[in-house]
């Protein structure tokens, strides 16, 4: 399957006012295929948000320190920056920072209008995007009157209207209550499973990461683990060593194994647990 995003030995640093550089990510080699659903885990300061911003050229690799290729385009190519961002959209942590209009449908139309899409096509895209995220009935509503989860779904609709091949969700559920989180996660599942959109989910919630096809774990700016959720969460001690949790049921099985039980590695769900539980 064709890659949508390629990281080739990428390093990226932040520069302070005195010109001193602090590495944010170092030596990342990673391939994200079209249609993938990738979760990226890491504690605060691990480099995962920098990784997200490198994916659509909000940030660029340090000079001569690797390349990021998006759908065949090197992100340092200024002339194709709009094409890069049409291929890879981004949904941020706070939906209020991404909503720019006073009416929902106007907000969703903002992106297509700015890239010169003709009006009848914008109308079709707006209606289609709002329907896909379950917000069509709110198209004439004022965004500030919506719940957090609804606002985030409007933000997602605005990205869908740009028709990207990939959407990066940078801790997009972290400010939501449980109901809002579930609304957004269900939308993300739909985008990936039904529409085939590539999803990169930056999160610190282990239960969200379990939904992905593959997990990338970052620490100190480097990718230290990569694999399926079952493979990753088999590394309970290693994850805890770098300050990460595991799903609650995974930890229960891990602790019970210390007392003579024999659960398989990588228990992820209650169903997994019940199936193997023996008194």
C-alpha positions in Angstrom: 0.0 0.0 0.0 1.2 3.5 -0.9 2.6 5.8 1.9 0.8 9.0 2.6 3.5 10.3 5.0 7.2 9.3 5.2 9.7 10.5 7.9 13.3 9.9 6.8 15.7 10.3 9.7 14.0 13.5 10.8 15.2 15.8 13.5 13.6 19.1 14.6 14.7 21.6 17.2 13.2 24.7 18.9 15.3 27.8 19.1 15.1 30.2 22.1 15.6 34.0 21.9 19.4 33.5 22.5 19.7 31.2 19.5 20.1 28.1 21.6 18.5 25.0 20.1 16.7 22.3 22.0 15.9 19.0 20.2 12.2 18.2 20.0 12.4 15.1 17.8 15.5 13.1 16.8 16.2 10.6 14.0 12.6 9.6 13.3 12.1 7.0 10.6 8.4 6.2 10.0 6.0 5.3 7.2 2.3 5.9 7.4 0.3 4.1 4.7 -2.9 5.4 3.1 -5.8 4.1 5.2 -3.8 3.5 8.4 -5.1 4.3 11.8 -2.1 5.2 13.9 -2.1 6.3 17.6 0.9 8.2 18.9 1.6 8.0 22.6 4.1 9.8 24.9 4.2 11.8 28.0 4.4 15.6 27.9 7.6 16.7 26.2 8.0 13.4 24.4 7.8 15.1 21.0 4.4 13.9 19.8 3.0 17.3 19.1 6.1 18.3 17.2 5.7 15.1 15.2 2.1 16.0 14.4 3.1 19.5 13.2 5.8 18.0 11.0 3.2 15.9 9.2 1.7 18.9 7.5 4.5 21.4 7.4 3.5 23.6 10.3 7.1 22.7 11.4 9.9 21.7 9.1 12.9 19.4 9.8 16.2 21.1 10.8 18.3 21.9 7.8 20.0 18.8 6.5 18.4 16.7 9.2 16.0 14.5 7.3 12.9 14.9 5.1 9.2 14.6 5.6 7.4 13.5 2.4 3.6 14.0 2.1 1.9 12.2 -0.8 5.2 12.4 -2.7 5.9 16.1 -1.8 8.8 17.2 0.3 7.4 19.5 3.0 10.2 22.1 2.5 8.7 22.9 -0.9 7.0 26.2 -0.2 5.3 26.3 -3.6 3.2 23.2 -2.7 2.4 24.0 0.9 -1.4 24.3 0.1 -1.3 20.9 -1.6 0.4 19.4 1.4 -2.2 20.8 3.8 -5.0 19.7 1.5 -3.6 16.1 1.7 -3.1 16.3 5.5 -5.6 18.2 7.6 -5.2 18.9 11.3 -7.7 19.0 14.2 -6.3 20.7 17.4 -6.9 20.3 21.1 -9.2 23.3 21.6 -12.0 23.5 19.0 -12.6 27.2 19.9 -9.2 28.0 18.4 -10.2 26.4 15.1 -13.7 27.8 14.6 -13.6 31.1 12.8 -17.3 31.9 11.8 -20.4 32.7 13.7 -22.6 30.1 11.9 -21.7 26.4 11.7 -22.0 26.0 7.9 -20.0 29.2 7.3 -17.2 27.8 9.4 -17.1 24.5 7.5 -17.1 26.5 4.2 -14.2 28.7 5.3 -11.4 26.3 4.1 -12.9 25.5 0.6 -13.6 29.2 0.0 -10.0 30.0 0.8 -8.6 27.6 -1.8 -11.0 28.9 -4.5 -13.6 26.1 -4.7 -16.6 27.3 -6.7 -19.8 28.0 -4.7 -22.0 25.0 -5.8 -19.2 22.6 -4.9 -18.6 24.3 -1.6 -22.4 23.9 -0.8 -22.1 20.2 -1.6 -19.0 19.7 0.5 -20.4 21.6 3.5 -23.6 19.5 3.5 -21.7 16.3 3.0 -19.1 17.0 5.7 -21.7 18.0 8.3 -23.8 14.9 7.5 -20.7 12.7 7.9 -20.0 14.0 11.4 -23.7 14.0 12.5 -24.0 17.8 12.7 -26.1 18.7 9.6 -29.1 19.6 11.7 -26.9 22.2 13.5 -25.8 23.9 10.3 -27.4 27.2 11.1 -26.5 27.2 14.8 -24.0 29.5 16.5 -20.8 27.5 17.4 -20.5 29.1 20.8 -23.8 27.5 21.8 -22.7 24.0 21.1 -21.2 21.5 23.5 -17.4 20.7 23.4 -17.9 17.5 21.5 -20.2 19.2 19.0 -17.7 22.0 18.4 -15.0 19.5 17.8 -17.1 17.6 15.3 -17.7 21.0 13.5 -13.9 21.5 13.4 -13.6 18.0 11.9 -16.2 18.8 9.3 -14.2 21.8 8.3 -11.2 19.6 7.6 -13.4 17.0 5.8 -14.7 19.7 3.5 -11.1 20.2 2.3 -11.2 16.5 1.2 -7.8 15.4 2.8 -6.4 11.9 2.5 -5.2 12.1 6.1 -6.3 13.8 9.3 -4.0 14.4 12.3 -5.9 14.7 15.6 -3.5 16.4 18.1 -5.0 15.5 21.5 -8.4 16.5 20.1 -10.4 14.9 22.9 -8.3 16.1 25.9 -10.6 19.1 26.7 -13.8 17.1 26.3 -16.1 15.4 28.9 -16.7 11.6 28.4 -19.7 12.1 26.2 -17.9 14.5 24.0 -14.9 12.2 23.8 -17.1 9.3 22.7 -18.8 11.5 20.0 -15.4 12.5 18.5 -13.9 9.0 18.7 -16.9 7.5 17.0 -16.5 10.1 14.3 -12.9 9.2 13.9 -13.7 5.5 13.6 -16.2 6.3 10.9 -13.8 8.4 8.9 -11.2 5.7 8.9 -13.4 2.6 8.6 -16.1 3.8 6.3 -14.4 6.6 4.3 -10.8 5.2 4.2 -9.3 8.4 5.5 -5.9 7.9 7.1 -6.0 8.8 10.8 -3.1 9.8 13.1 -4.3 10.2 16.6 -2.0 11.9 19.1 -3.3 11.0 22.6 -2.5 10.4 26.2 -5.6 8.2 26.7 -4.7 4.5 26.6 -8.3 3.5 25.8 -8.2 5.7 22.7 -4.9 4.1 21.5 -6.4 0.7 21.8 -8.8 1.6 18.9 -5.9 2.1 16.5 -4.5 -0.4 14.1 -0.9 0.5 15.2 0.6 2.4 18.0 3.8 4.5 18.0 5.4 5.3 21.4 7.7 8.3 21.7 10.1 9.3 24.5 12.6 12.1 24.5 11.9 12.9 20.9 12.5 9.4 19.6 10.3 6.5 18.5 11.0 3.7 21.0 8.2 1.3 20.2 6.0 0.5 17.2 3.4 -2.2 16.8 -0.2 -3.3 17.2 -2.0 -2.3 20.4 -1.6 -5.9 21.7 2.1 -5.9 21.0 2.7 -2.4 22.6 0.6 -3.0 25.8 2.5 -6.3 26.4 5.4 -4.0 27.4 3.8 -2.9 30.7 7.0 -2.4 32.7 8.7 -0.5 29.8 5.8 1.8 29.4 5.6 2.5 33.1 9.3 3.2 33.2 8.8 6.1 30.7 5.8 7.5 32.6 2.9 6.0 30.6 -0.1 4.0 31.8 -1.7 1.0 30.2 -5.4 0.2 29.8 -6.8 -0.6 33.3 -7.8 -4.2 32.4 -4.2 -4.7 31.0 -2.8 -3.7 34.3 -5.1 -5.8 36.3 -4.1 -8.9 34.3 -0.4 -8.0 34.7 -0.7 -7.7 38.5 -2.7 -10.9 38.8 0.0 -12.8 36.8 2.4 -11.9 39.7 0.1 -13.9 42.0 -0.1 -17.1 40.0 -2.6 -16.4 37.3 -1.7 -17.0 33.7 -3.2 -14.3 31.5 -1.8 -13.8 28.0 0.3 -10.7 27.4 -1.5 -7.7 25.9 -5.0 -8.2 27.5 -6.8 -5.1 26.1 -10.5 -5.4 26.8 -12.9 -6.7 29.4 -13.9 -9.4 26.9 -10.3 -10.5 26.7 -10.1 -10.6 30.4 -13.3 -12.6 30.9 -12.3 -15.1 28.2 -9.1 -16.0 30.0 -10.2 -15.6 33.6 -10.0 -18.8 35.6 -10.4 -19.1 39.4 
